[in-house]
Amino acid sequence: MLTAILLGFLFAIFLVFTGKFFRGKFAVISSLIPISLFAYFLSFISQISNGEIITQKINWIPSFGVNLSFRLDGLALLFALMITGVGSLVFLYTSAYLKGHKYLDRFYGYLSLFMAAMLGLVLSDNLMSMFIFWELTSITSFFLIGFNNDSKASRKSALTALGITGIGGLLLLGGAVLLGYMTGTYEISEMLSQTDLIQSHPYYALAVILIFAAAFTKSAQFPFHFWLPGAMKAPTPVSTYLHSATMVKAGVYLLFRLSPVLGGSELWHTTLIVFGAITMLYSAIHILFRTDLKGILAYSTISALGILVFLIGIGTQAALIAAAVFIIVHALYKASLFLITGIIDHETKTRDITKLAGLRKVLMPVAIAGFIAALISGGVPPTLGFVGKDLIYEATLGSQYAIILTALAVITKILLFYGGFVAGVKPFTGKLPQKFEKIHMPSPLMWIPPLLMVILGLVFGLLPSLIESAFAKPITQVMFENPENFQLKLWHGFNTVLGLSAVTIIIGTVMYFIVKPTYAKENFIQKLDFIAPKDLMLKGSTAFEKFGKLWTNFFQNGYLRDYVGIVVAVIIGLISFLLLPNFQLRLDYSSLEDVTVYEIAIILMMFAAIVFTVFTNSRLAAVASMGIVGFSFSLLFLFYSAPDLAMTQFSVDTLTVILFVLVLYKLPKYLKMTKRKSRMKHGALAVVFGSLMTLLVLSVLQEPKNNEITKYYAENAYKLAHGKNIVNVILVDFRGIDTMIEISVLIVAALGVFGLLKLRLRPKDKIK
């Protein structure tokens, strides 16, 4: 599994950095990677169908419980096949759709990076590694959505998607940390045995809310749904891949995967049902008001995602089976409709549904694919969509609030039926406009992929047992300890579900012939944008940006003294909060008897030098007096039998004084650059900070000594490092890496200073 993920990443990096040399010459060959990965995961179907779970674990940061743990079970296999299968067809489609594009290979690189990140996400058994792949999908989708970077709309849509999903990633990290704290592990498989502990924990509600927020932002649930229609500015292959089979389903996958761990509570089920219901109905209604084919598909995608969240919220075995089947249904028909939309846009240069008609006469294979995709979308027998729709109705009828939930599901499916037929049938019916008569069939690489997917939708509908054994039953074994036996069928006889299905098809068909997309309807819905979540969040982001500017202008004002003052003030606050409440000073005055007159004289000399440094008007005098402070410390080290420290201090202070003198002697006379009030404020900060440091040192001296580390170094300095000076051995051997990094920092700083000293402005006549 790790090999498959690494293969995707390495291939992507290769294309990103070398694509400019190929210029699309090997575009079709690039498709061999996802096809190979699809075949690789396809080979596991028999094992997974027999109840096997394949795991792989590589220790990464074991001390923190963060490992590269991968788990291939029924749920992971479904998503892995969907990612690589749809990805393979999208790769082939892209080779013709973007043929001749100068950045085609770079596009393939981004697409491969995204595919590898999605595979890592769905295969991860460790929440922390899942979070890393989660963030990688957000970053790579940003590159894909903004691929047409010369378009302002594309750049804005990419930033919006990155912002919303990025916030969700941060919340996922918070939820993962909380779950790790509650259970002592980040392994999802290990959390399954601690569900009672998790749900009784005080932080359970907070963890669930964080996971919900992460999933809702990624899977475009209300009120975070608005980024997905904007992402339609991306090229059609991106829209197809991200919004039918991969990115937007990552949140659904997260809820699916954590349902056995966090599910079972009223908070879990009620929240998912409510938000899922609002999302699926709200977005389905929007379909009625859209005239752009991609816009129709975008809102139908959001509605479908709402149905999946809604079903996971119901949480019964019937509901989760329905969700699993509907994931496949949605991937097949939505990917097909997106690719068909891309063909229409590619050939006619428009996606306006009010201008498209009669294209069956010039694009017959595409029309056949569109018609079958519409049937799958509408749940018409004998397609897999019919099986999926019946399963949804069975799940709602068996739920607690059967009438309400079933009514919501039926209304949503009617609207989705309408949307599917508008997108898949309407462009091909009616009279062909004269301007489209010269349209020719595109490359077979463009129309074969959608045709293959809809054929699969027919095959799986006629033989639902294929889905049952390969995915449905293995998923129930993952979700439930003792799953009930079930059987997927195309025909269940005359019952309530069949009646609801007939109502859906009849009303949806009537709506298709009666309700016509118009600009007036679209303008009407756009006028309601002032109450839309998108507008509210944009206003919130604008307000936050203004606050950020005020905050930055206040704290980042360009004065180094203010920056240092702020840092010192924060440190004072933290130390005071931690130290002073329980601080007790116990001084042993008897130790003062050992203080000599020499030590007192040195302390007085240091004090005098500090006062002189503060109040002198000469830079050189201030530097010299600071050198006196350093030399006084050297004398103290000598008195306490530390000649090596004394020599080090002496050398450093001598070098510092010389450097300061070399730098400062050419500067103008010392000036008072600050007002008296500012100097008094900084002086007060210095006095308070120094006093707190003194109290901190005194409190440390009162603590009992632990000589274990000292004893270890004393015993092993000569034995292991062959050195008699313990301090030198610690610096060079025991903490050699630390010392090397410190030296590296000094070298970098020295190079920076050297570069600044060498920098010279060109003569004015040469400056352009």
Secondary structure, DSSP 8 states (H G I E B T S, - for coil): -HHHHHHHHHHHHHHHHHHHHHTTTTHHHHTHHHHHHHHHHHTTHHHHHTT--EEEEEEEEGGGTEEEEEEE-HHHHHHHHHHHHHHHHHHHHHHHHTTT-TTHHHHHHHHHHHHHHHHHHHHB-BHHHHHHHHHHHHHHHHHHHT-STT-HHHHHHHHHHHHHHHHHHHHHHHHHHHHHHHHS--BHHHHGGGHHHHHTSTTHHHHHHHHHHHHHHHTT-TTSTTHHHHGGGS-HHHHHHHHHTSGGGHHHHHHHHHHHHHTTSHHHHHHHHHHHHHHHHHHHHHHTT--BHHHHHHHHHHHHHHHHHHHHHH-SHHHHHHHHHHHHHHHHHHHHHHHHHHHHHHHHS--BTTT---GGGT-HHHHHHHHHHHHHHHT-TTSHHHHHHHHHHHHHHTSTTHHHHHHHHHHHHHHHHHHHHHHHTGGGSS---GGGTT-----HHHHHHHHHHHHHHHHHHH-THHHIIIIIHHHHHHH-SS-------S---SSHHHHHHHHHHHHHHHHHHH----HHHHHHHHHGGGGSHHHHHHHHHHHHHHHHHHHHHHH-SS-HHHHHHHHHHHHHHHHHHHHSTT------GGGGGG--HHHHHHHHHHHHHHHHHHH-S-HHHHHHHHHHHHHHHHHHHHHTT-HHHHHHHHHHHHHHHHHHHHHHTTS-S----S-HHHHHHHHHHHHHHHHHHHHHHHHHHHS----HHHHHHHHHHHHHH--S-HHHHIIIIITHHHHHHHHHHHHHHHHHHHHHHH-----GGG--
